[in-house]
Amino acid sequence: MTTKHWIALVLNAFVIPGAGQYYLKRKKLGTLIMAAVCFIVLFLIVHFEVALYHNIKMYGDPTEALHHAKELAQGPLATNKNLYQGGSLVLALLWVYGIVEIFLSRKTG
């Protein structure tokens, strides 16, 4: 395995999935993987924040809501458990795919 492929593997494993493909000049695939990862992460964050906001609105008084912060944060996680687990699974699969794709491409590039 060349130094170029090792750098790509490290970028993919520790920076962001798709960065290694981008480094190896497979920019379309790298961009696609990075865009998918960013979209999923942003979607999960926004979804959690919106659910948390609705739970906080139920209290009316922000000071009262702070006293129940732990319960408020656990509410969206409990009610949308499958969504967050599914999103995490897709992120993990994209991460592994990016690493395996770089590892297998070392023979062709």
C-alpha positions, -999 to +999 in steps of 0.1 A: +000+000+000+014+034-010+018+064+013-009+081-007-034+054+002-024+054+039-030+091+040-063+086+024-073+059+049-063+082+078-083+111+064-113+088+059-111+072+093-103+102+115-114+134+096-147+127+077-158+099+055-152+108+019-121+129+026-098+100+015-116+096-018-113+133-024-076+131-016-072+103-041-088+125-068-121+106-068-138+138-061-173+128-072-174+098-048-158+118-020-182+146-024-212+123-025-200+105+007-192+137+025-226+153+015-245+122+027-227+123+061-232+160+065-269+157+056-275+129+080-257+146+109-275+179+103-308+162+100-304+143+133-292+174+151-321+196+138-346+169+145-334+165+181-333+203+187-368+208+173-382+179+196-363+194+225-377+229+218-413+215+218-406+198+251-392+230+266-423+250+254-445+228+275-430+243+307-436+279+296-410+292+321-374+287+309-362+286+345-385+257+353-374+239+322-338+241+333-346+222+365-359+193+342-331+195+316-322+158+319-357+146+314-362+171+286-332+158+267-341+122+272-376+127+259-366+131+222-340+103+224-366+079+238-394+087+215-373+088+183-349+060+193-353+041+160-346+073+140-314+080+158-302+044+158-309+042+121-291+074+113-261+062+134-261+029+115-261+046+081-233+069+093-213+039+104-219+021+071-207+051+051-176+053+073-168+016+068-176+018+031-152+047+026-124+029+043-130-004+025-133+014-009-099+030-004-083-002+008-096-021-022-087+007-047-050+005-038-046-022-064-061-001-092-046+033-084 
